[in-house]
Structures are given as C-alpha cells and as structure tokens.
Amino acid sequence: MSENLFSILKSRFPDDLTKTFIQAGNGQTFSYADMLARSAQYANVLTRLGLVPGDRIAVQVQKSTEALMVYLGAIRAGAAFLPLNTAYTPAELSYFLGDAEPGVVVCRSSRLDDIRAIAGSANVETLGDGGEDGSLLALADAAPTAFKEADLNGDDLAAILYTSGTTGRAKGAMLTQGNLSSNAEALATTWEFTPEDHLLHALPIYHTHGLFTATNTILYAGASMIFLPKFDAEETLSLLPQATTMMGVPTFYSRLLNCEGLTRDSVEHIRVFISGSAPLSPEVHKEFEFRTGHAILERYGMTETGMIASNPYDGARRAGTVGFPLPGIEVRIADADSGKVLEQGEIGGIEVQGPNVFKGYWRMPDKTAEEFRKDGFFITGDLGMIDDKGYLNIVGREKDLIISGGFNVYPAEIEVAIDELPGVAESAVIGVPHPDFGEGVMAVVACKPGVNLSEDDVITPLGDVLARFKQPKRVVFVDALPRNAMGKVQKKELRDKCSETFQKPGN
Ligand code: AMP
C-alpha cells in the first residue's frame, strides 16, 4: 500500500461516508463524503497548477473548513504543505517564500498585491477569510471530485513547518508522510479515540497542534470535530455539551476557569481534556479538576517531532509532568555538552528517537547535523528529568536556563512555587544580566483580578520553600504575561524589557 498519509487515513474512514466529519460553529455539517470530494477538487487544482510530489504549497489564510480541505488536497497530491501563521508580515513572508520556493502560494484576498510582489514565479491564488470565495475556491468548484492519491514512500515529504526560533533564522522542519501517520496512530491509540468521538477544535491550523495532533488523529479514528475559527471561552463552553473531547493550549483552560458556567454538568459528555504546546500550571490542573472532576491530560511535543510523550489515559495524570513516551518513541535525558546519558532524577537535555522525528531542516544540513547525536537521537533543546515514578518532567528550554552565581536555576520550579501563592494568577521567571552573579533571577508576576501584591509578598514566602540562590531578587508586576497564539510565554521579550534591572545601583 502507498505510504501517502492520506491513503493511510482513508483506509480508516468510516464505511458510511455520510457520517459527519466537520460541524462548523454555526451548526452546518460537512460529511466524510463531502471532504473526499472537496479535497479531491483541490488536489486536482494543485496538480493542474503544476505541483508534483515534493513541490511546496505555502498557505497563509484564516482558519476555515475550505483551508483544511486545501491541506488535505495537497497531501493527496503529494505536495509539501507549508502553513504560515496569519500574523506574519510581508517582510517575514518574503524570507519563507524565498527559502522554500513554493510553486503555489495561497493567501487572503486582501494580501494579494503584497504577496505577488514577493512570490517570485509562484502561482498566487486567494481564499476568502471564511473560505467562501477566492480564486482558488473558484478553480476547485470547477474541478473533478475524484482523485487518486500520489503513490508515496514513508520518507517522502508531507509538510514543512517553520519553527518560531527566537534567535537566528527560522528553520523549516521537514516532516515526512511516515512522521505524520505514525504520530496519528500513536495518539489515536493512546488517547483511545473512536468513531464516536466529537472533538472541540478551536486551535489554529498553521501549527502542528491544530493541524496534525488534532486533525490527523480525528481522521485516523474516523471521528468528527466541531471546527471553530478561533477560541472563545463562552462559545466553547456553550458547545462542550455536544463534544466528547477537547484539545487546547493551557490558556484555553485558564480562560474556561474564568467562566462561571464551567461546572461538572457543563462537561458531562466529555471523556478527556488534553493540553499541550506550553506548560500547564499545576494550579490550573488542580482547579480544573476541582471544578469539573476532570484531570486534564497533559502531553508534550514540538514541531520537529510531533508528539513525544503523554500522561496516561488510564492511570494517574500527574500535574506538572508530561507522562511517558508514546508507543514506538524513545526518550532519554543526556548531558547537554558531552551527550552522556543521565540517571533517573538527574536534569539534562531531552533527546528523542522514533518514527515521529523529522527528516531535517530544509536546506540547512549543517544545522540539522548539529541537532542530532551520532546514534540518531534528536536534541530537543528542552531540559527535563524522569521522576521516581518514570514520568517525564520538563524544567524549561535550555536557552531559558538561568545561571546565577554559578548555580543552575530552572525557571519552572520557581514559577510553580510562585503560582501557588495566594493572589497570583501567573508568573514567568527569567535571568537578566547581573554585575555580581552573571545572571540575576527575576520574576514577572500577574495578580488575580482585584489583588495587589508587593515584591515582599512574593519574595518572603518563597524563603521557606526555595534555596536562596533560586529566590527572585526582584519582582515586577504586569497585567498579563506576553504569550503567542500557542500560549507560550515570550520570555525573550521579558528579558529584553528587564535587561537593565540589575545594572542600576541599589538593585
Ligand atoms: P512548537 O515547536 O511551537 O510546538 O514548540 C515546542 C516546544 O513547546 C517544546 O520544545 C517545549 O519547549 C514546549 N512544550 C510543548 N508542550 C509542552 C508541555 N506540555 N509542557 C512544557 N513545554 C511544552
């Protein structure tokens, strides 16, 4: 059988193709048969526009059912799908298009002139914001509704996703058919998805979480989803009674906690809530369980690897941990410099090997070589340890590690301690240049509504729980932490803002 991702997913579609695949927020439904016909139309259009397997199609459009059909059409035709965050400016796009050299670029109608100017010889087509018009849509309307999937190997390219890379040039992670299909299978099995599942999908689809983790898993299970253009806590709450599962970033869960209507009754039909892409604070985990009776299932992954580890579906879901490696995936903790594998309980770099690990960075062989060990393990850049129960704990990104007075300070440990203090909504701990210590530990704290804390209110109680070198020397207060759309705290932004803190006398 062809190892084309779509062929593998298709072999698992329900026999009754009139079954719903997508339910839009307005209640309109789109069946498996509709999806097969529509994605075939896009596959035919892309082939006619000249794409052959391995060619790239770059897409920067709003989330819509049509946009998802373009993704499936591209996979069927064997074109490598390159989704781009809708927030990227033309200047940023110019780098991605120049680097990836796509044969087709799909953009929002309002961006057409800007994109034409930077797209080189690519065909530029448009898709309207709700997916209701645009030149690509018109071409698809006129195309045949059947398409035979390109015959591909597991190692053939399926997608290129540029990683956010806070320093240096963004890198295009090359994901293969096999990377995506193996991860869909591992997740559907581990999280026990069945055709009866109805997933609430409010994630963006330019990122691995919403595009692959959520969508491919649903297709692999022959299940369905409520497909929302964006996350809105009240809207989500009103739709949860129709869903059986939800996948979200931690901010989805903290925002749901702000809704009075979040009760046990409101989530009666939900079988599992899943969280990832950024750390879920143990406080949110605890409060969510108290309010709903559900222990959120936290998992860990990244663009280059898809999902790596997950808390168990059956068994204890331990707050502050990301559980065990998924089936077929190996995780180890190694010394960042020497690569020596470390013992249980020791903190080091998280390294991973398995069918999920990407093929390398697009046109960056040297960068790729730097991030793999000789025995094939990928160096994730995250720091972690395996605890006494065998669960993987993430203690932060290597580049966020603070070295103060020669001691390693892992931000996650301090953030957890601060988040437990009364009146704290969320916190981020960063290291900034310090004349004596090299780096000084600083905390950025957002208080709960109506609460005013002082620096002492935060620092003094930490004296009982943290060694002195870990305690923040300064605390600054903000209304909310800066986060990107995936809920990741933008620590570089905080470090830049606070870089002078310890340079002033008296600090
Ligand atoms: P991305 O490539 O945008 O998906 O980002 C991947 C990074 O997000 C990982 O390398 C981790 O640093 C972080 N991440 C993902 N899931 C989790 C999690 N459950 N807990 C902590 N960090 C996470």
Residues whose N, C-alpha, C, O or C-beta is under 5 A from the ligand:
A	BS01	AMP	S275 G276 S277 A278 P279 L280 R299 Y300 G301 M302 T303 V322 T380 D382 I394
